[in-house]
Amino acid sequence: MKITLKRSLIGTKKGHRATVNALGLRKIGQSRTVTDNPCVRGMVNKVSYLLEIEE
């Protein structure tokens, strides 16, 4: 599963910023391929409004 950070973290909740950082994303436009498992899926669902997800 490929995730890309599409929106800024400014003005988001502290927990949401921590989740995005835990996914390995730092800058807008940065992409990362992650394994599709329940733990990662839950993290992605929590901050889905900031990300673009490709299966």
Buried (B, 14 or more C-beta within 10 A) or exposed (E): BEBBBBBEBEEBEEEBBEBBEEBEBEEEEEEEEBEEEEEBBEBBEBBEEBBEBEE
